[in-house]
Amino acid sequence: MKISKEDHVTFNKYWNYVLPIERKNLIFNILRKIKHSIENFFNIKIIIKKNFEEGNDRNSLVISKNLNKLKIIQLETILKKFLKDLHIKPNINIKKIITQHDKIFFGNCPVKDNSGGIGYNGSLFLYSFFNSIKPDLIIESGVWKGYTSYLIDQNFRKNFQIKFDINFSKLMYKSKTAKYIERDISFFKLNKKELNCKNKLFFFDDHISQYDRFLLADKLDAKYIIFDDDISHSSIHSDGWPSYPTIKMCLEKLDSGIFKWKTLGKVAKGKQMKFNFAKFLKKINKYHYVRTQNISDITGYYRQPCMSFLIKK
Ligand SMILES: C[S@@+](CC[C@H](N)C(=O)[O-])C[C@H]1O[C@@H](n2cnc3c(N)ncnc32)[C@H](O)[C@@H]1O
């Protein structure tokens, strides 16, 4: 498995950016390497002024109680449906969940700017889910600055937890109780105690093929699986490092061999995945599978790719 720790990415055997790299990109890559070296040497972060605080959901929010109430009423309906589709009941009332979530998200969270990670919308779906399940082992792959780990700790601080990332240099929040492993999960073996857990939760936000991650989690007898960025074929350009093939893509029928797309000016090429569809269907049908709905129009936070949640039936 080839990884680029500096860029926080793992190369995917099913797709790649097309060479030759444009001159513009070449200069950009050299400048980026210099930036990384300076940052690592002085232990500082260089931010382009234009991008500072851009895309940070915590900088804009409704303040008035009546606006917030209206938001909560609309979100309640969507979250109720989301949990119902997953065949689960929340442990507390949904309005309370939203209020608690907002306190966590806008409150004392140590990750003040989670650009590169999940924003308000995804965070709310995650928190609602966490409040409705009882996992005994939580495995998170793709930690970044640690915001989602912080969110997990709000419910499961006392549970067994293992965190995987190929590069922990950006960590701003570290769970006191979790085990941190700086390598890909596929090179790691769970011990007997971990294997014996009956309600394992896997949360993948590592931009690795979701098909491969699903097979791994299923083999390890997952009870719950979460995938961030479960995008469709036609929206592949929306993700700079797609987890191709995603679960949604595996369920779509694409009949071309090779396909191309452009993301922020860079052309990428993917190979159509060849796999035994019937076998995959048999495995995925053991789970309730729900993709999140777009709530940008209610929350005002920009649209991020769909998240998906699976629970073993
Ligand atoms: C989108 S970020 C995760 C964001 C995080 N879930 C949040 O919102 O708080 C993706 C992370 O995946 C990590 N990553 C890349 N390849 C990986 C691999 N093979 N295994 C685990 N993590 C990987 C990157 O280093 C990066 O930290």
The ligand as an SDF file (V2000), in Angstrom:
LIG
                    3D

 27 29  0  0  0  0  0  0  0  0999 V2000
  -10.7550   13.8080    6.0200 C   0  0  0  0  0  0  0  0  0  0  0  0
   -9.4780   13.5480    7.1700 S   0  0  0  0  0  0  0  0  0  0  0  0
  -10.3450   12.8950    8.5620 C   0  0  0  0  0  0  0  0  0  0  0  0
  -11.1820   13.9310    9.2420 C   0  0  0  0  0  0  0  0  0  0  0  0
  -11.7240   13.5620   10.6200 C   0  0  0  0  0  0  0  0  0  0  0  0
  -12.5800   12.3850   10.5670 N   0  0  0  0  0  0  0  0  0  0  0  0
  -12.5160   14.7010   11.2190 C   0  0  0  0  0  0  0  0  0  0  0  0
  -13.4380   15.2060   10.5600 O   0  0  0  0  0  0  0  0  0  0  0  0
  -12.2470   15.0750   12.3730 O   0  0  0  0  0  0  0  0  0  0  0  0
   -8.6660   12.1590    6.4620 C   0  0  0  0  0  0  0  0  0  0  0  0
   -7.5270   11.5800    7.2950 C   0  0  0  0  0  0  0  0  0  0  0  0
   -7.2570   10.2820    6.7620 O   0  0  0  0  0  0  0  0  0  0  0  0
   -5.8800   10.0270    6.9310 C   0  0  0  0  0  0  0  0  0  0  0  0
   -5.4780    8.8750    6.0820 N   0  0  0  0  0  0  0  0  0  0  0  0
   -5.0530    8.8250    4.7970 C   0  0  0  0  0  0  0  0  0  0  0  0
   -4.7460    7.5570    4.4420 N   0  0  0  0  0  0  0  0  0  0  0  0
   -5.0470    6.7880    5.5260 C   0  0  0  0  0  0  0  0  0  0  0  0
   -4.9600    5.3930    5.7980 C   0  0  0  0  0  0  0  0  0  0  0  0
   -4.5200    4.5280    4.8850 N   0  0  0  0  0  0  0  0  0  0  0  0
   -5.3550    4.9530    7.0210 N   0  0  0  0  0  0  0  0  0  0  0  0
   -5.7950    5.8190    7.9810 C   0  0  0  0  0  0  0  0  0  0  0  0
   -5.8780    7.1500    7.7800 N   0  0  0  0  0  0  0  0  0  0  0  0
   -5.5010    7.6220    6.5750 C   0  0  0  0  0  0  0  0  0  0  0  0
   -5.2090   11.3520    6.6090 C   0  0  0  0  0  0  0  0  0  0  0  0
   -3.9140   11.4070    7.1430 O   0  0  0  0  0  0  0  0  0  0  0  0
   -6.1960   12.3280    7.2650 C   0  0  0  0  0  0  0  0  0  0  0  0
   -5.7890   12.6360    8.5760 O   0  0  0  0  0  0  0  0  0  0  0  0
  1  2  1  0
  2  3  1  0
  2 10  1  0
  3  4  1  0
  4  5  1  0
  5  6  1  0
  5  7  1  0
  7  8  2  0
  7  9  1  0
 10 11  1  0
 11 12  1  0
 11 26  1  0
 12 13  1  0
 13 14  1  0
 13 24  1  0
 14 15  1  0
 14 23  1  0
 15 16  2  0
 16 17  1  0
 17 18  1  0
 17 23  2  0
 18 19  1  0
 18 20  2  0
 20 21  1  0
 21 22  2  0
 22 23  1  0
 24 25  1  0
 24 26  1  0
 26 27  1  0
M  CHG  2   2   1   9  -1
M  END
$$$$
